Amino acid sequence: SQTQTPMRADLVLGQSSFTSRVTDASARTMAVPFGIIFSYNGRLLVSDNSLNRVLVFDPPFVSGMAASRALGQADLNSAVVGTDLNRFNGPRHLGVDTDDRVYVTDNNNNRVLIFAQTALAQNDARAALALTRGVNRPIAVFVSPQTGEIWVGNAGANQALRYPKFDTLAIGGDQSQTRNLASVYI
């Protein structure tokens, strides 16, 4: 049997080094990173559950680099909890659609916030739309690149919710089709 060398990370974000641990809100720190996704334009987004924000990192990526902006906060040094469309309370997983809109499960506010394109989003950006109908403690979100359908893991109700693509929602409002998780086969 061959011995394998364990793989080691070669870059760290959210701390100045692999061994540091600072949890105060800043452009270079994270307290509880939760969801991670790449936008279609190559930016890395990381939800910081404890500091109620989504950090946006622009390439090229280097260890210890600062985030360029924070969704959910007025600046990169804030960690305010809120219910307005520019605040979070426990953001978890992230999704992105082919138009580079960002979807954030805002767990403690029982909603999914949808933000305009990541290239245009700035600190304190307001969500373009909030999915709230039937949403209870959402923890996961996925946007199909083929159909644009939005799927939400609705943990508080033991369901998966399916919403039509963003363009349909923007015209027709928050209409979901609820499916019991046990009966959804993909």
C-alpha positions in Angstrom: 0.0 0.0 0.0 1.2 3.5 -0.9 1.4 6.2 1.7 -0.3 9.4 0.5 0.9 12.8 1.5 -2.0 14.8 2.9 -3.1 17.7 0.7 -2.5 21.1 2.2 -4.2 24.4 1.4 -2.0 26.8 -0.4 -4.0 30.0 0.3 -6.0 31.4 3.2 -8.6 34.2 3.2 -10.3 35.6 6.3 -7.1 35.6 8.4 -3.6 36.9 7.9 -2.1 33.4 8.1 -3.0 29.8 8.5 -2.4 30.0 12.2 -4.0 33.4 13.2 -7.6 33.6 14.5 -9.1 37.1 14.7 -12.9 37.3 14.7 -13.4 41.1 14.8 -15.1 42.5 11.6 -12.6 43.9 9.1 -11.9 43.6 5.4 -9.3 40.8 6.2 -11.1 38.7 8.8 -14.0 36.3 9.1 -15.6 34.9 12.2 -17.8 32.0 11.0 -17.4 31.5 7.2 -20.3 29.4 6.0 -21.3 29.5 2.3 -18.8 29.8 -0.5 -19.4 30.4 -4.2 -17.8 31.8 -7.3 -19.7 34.3 -9.3 -19.8 33.9 -13.1 -17.5 36.9 -13.3 -14.8 35.1 -11.2 -15.4 36.8 -7.8 -15.3 34.7 -4.7 -18.2 35.3 -2.2 -18.1 34.0 1.4 -21.0 34.3 3.8 -19.9 35.2 7.4 -22.7 33.8 9.5 -21.5 35.4 12.8 -20.7 38.9 11.4 -23.9 39.0 9.3 -22.3 39.7 5.9 -21.2 38.3 2.6 -17.6 39.2 1.7 -16.7 39.7 -1.9 -13.1 38.9 -3.0 -11.8 40.0 -6.4 -9.2 38.0 -8.2 -6.3 37.5 -8.3 -6.4 35.8 -4.9 -3.5 36.0 -2.4 -3.3 34.9 1.2 -4.6 37.3 3.8 -6.0 39.7 1.1 -8.8 42.1 2.0 -12.3 41.7 0.7 -13.4 44.4 -1.8 -16.8 44.9 -0.2 -19.4 43.4 2.1 -23.1 42.7 1.3 -25.3 43.1 4.3 -23.2 45.8 6.0 -22.5 49.6 5.5 -18.7 48.9 5.5 -16.2 46.2 6.0 -15.8 46.9 9.7 -19.5 46.5 10.7 -21.4 43.5 12.0 -24.9 44.9 12.5 -28.0 42.6 12.5 -31.1 43.8 10.7 -34.2 43.0 8.8 -34.0 45.7 6.1 -33.1 44.6 2.5 -29.5 45.6 3.1 -29.0 43.6 6.3 -28.7 40.0 7.4 -29.3 37.9 10.4 -27.4 34.7 10.1 -26.6 34.4 6.3 -25.8 30.8 5.4 -25.5 29.4 1.9 -25.1 31.3 -1.4 -26.2 30.8 -4.9 -25.6 32.6 -8.2 -27.5 32.7 -11.5 -26.2 33.0 -15.0 -26.8 36.8 -14.9 -24.5 36.9 -11.8 -27.2 37.8 -9.3 -26.3 36.6 -5.8 -28.8 34.6 -3.7 -28.2 34.6 0.1 -30.1 32.4 2.6 -30.9 34.8 5.5 -31.6 32.1 8.0 -32.8 34.0 11.1 -34.9 36.4 9.0 -36.7 33.6 7.2 -35.9 34.7 3.7 -33.6 34.5 0.7 -32.3 37.9 -0.5 -31.4 38.3 -4.2 -28.8 41.0 -5.1 -28.0 42.6 -8.4 -24.9 41.5 -10.3 -21.8 41.1 -8.2 -19.8 43.5 -10.4 -22.3 46.3 -9.5 -23.0 45.4 -5.9 -21.4 47.7 -3.3 -21.2 47.9 0.5 -24.7 48.5 1.9 -26.4 47.3 -1.4 -30.1 46.6 -1.1 -31.5 43.3 -2.3 -33.5 43.5 -5.5 -35.9 40.9 -4.2 -36.7 38.9 -1.1 -38.2 35.4 -1.2 -40.3 35.1 1.9 -43.5 33.2 1.1 -43.3 29.9 3.0 -39.6 30.4 3.9 -38.7 29.1 7.3 -35.0 28.9 8.4 -33.6 28.5 4.9 -30.1 27.0 4.9 -29.4 26.2 1.2 -30.0 27.7 -2.2 -29.3 26.6 -5.7 -30.1 28.3 -9.0 -30.3 26.0 -12.1 -28.0 27.2 -14.8 -30.3 25.4 -17.4 -33.8 26.7 -16.3 -33.1 29.5 -13.8 -35.3 27.8 -11.3 -34.4 28.7 -7.7 -34.4 25.9 -5.1 -34.3 26.6 -1.4 -33.6 24.1 1.4 -36.3 25.2 3.8 -35.0 23.6 7.0 -37.6 25.0 9.3 -40.4 23.2 7.4 -38.5 20.1 6.2 -39.1 21.1 2.6 -37.4 22.1 -0.6 -39.0 25.1 -2.2 -38.9 25.7 -6.0 -39.3 29.2 -7.3 -39.4 30.2 -11.0 -36.5 32.1 -12.5 -35.7 35.6 -11.3 -37.2 37.4 -14.3 -40.6 35.7 -13.6 -40.4 36.5 -9.9 -39.6 40.2 -10.6 -42.8 40.4 -12.7 -45.1 38.0 -10.8 -43.9 38.2 -7.2 -43.0 35.5 -4.7 -44.7 32.3 -5.9 -43.3 29.0 -4.6 -44.1 25.4 -5.2 -43.5 23.4 -2.0 -42.3 19.9 -2.1 -41.5 17.6 0.8 -37.8 16.8 0.8 -38.5 13.1 1.0 -40.4 13.2 -2.3 -38.0 15.4 -4.3 -35.8 13.3 -6.7 -33.3 15.1 -8.8 
